[in-house]
Amino acid sequence: MVCQKVVIKNPTGLHLRPAGILCKEAMQFNALITFTFRGNTANAKSVLSVLGACVKSGDEIEIICDGSDENEALSTMVKIIEDGLGE
C-alpha cells in the first residue's frame, strides 16, 4: 500500500467533469484506489463516491493505492490532480 497527499488545484474542485476524469484514470489500474478527505474515504473509481466527498479547490486529499500496480497508479493519480484534471 502506498499513499500521498495532494492539493486539489482546479478552481471548481471535484465537480462532475473532473470527477469523471479522475475515475476514468483510476479504472485503468488493478489496484484499489481510494482517497481520504475530512475523515471520510471515497472510492476513486466511483463518480458518485468522488462527488459525495465534496472536495473543493485548495482542499488536501490523501490518495491511497493498494494492489499489484499501486506505485504506477499513485504517480498517475497525483500527476493528473496536479495538472488540474483537464481544467
MOHU-V883624 format. One line per field, one symbol per residue. ss: DSSP state (H for helix, E for strand, - for the rest). phi: phi as a letter, one per 30 degrees, with the letter a starting at -180 (. if undefined). burial: # if it has 9 or more other ideal C-beta (glycine too) atoms within 8 Angstrom, else .. Layout:
BEGIN
ss->???
phi->???
burial->???
END
This chain:
BEGIN
ss->-EEEEEE--------HHHHHHHHHHH-----EEEEEE--EEEE---HHHHHH-------EEEEEEE---HHHHHHHHHHHHH-----
phi->.bbadbcdcddcicdedddddddeddddcdddbbbcahiccbddcbeddddddhdcdjdcccdbbbldcddddddddddddddjhic
burial->.##..#.#.#..##..#######.##..#.#.#####....###.##.###.#.#.#.#.#####.#.##..##.###.##...#..
END
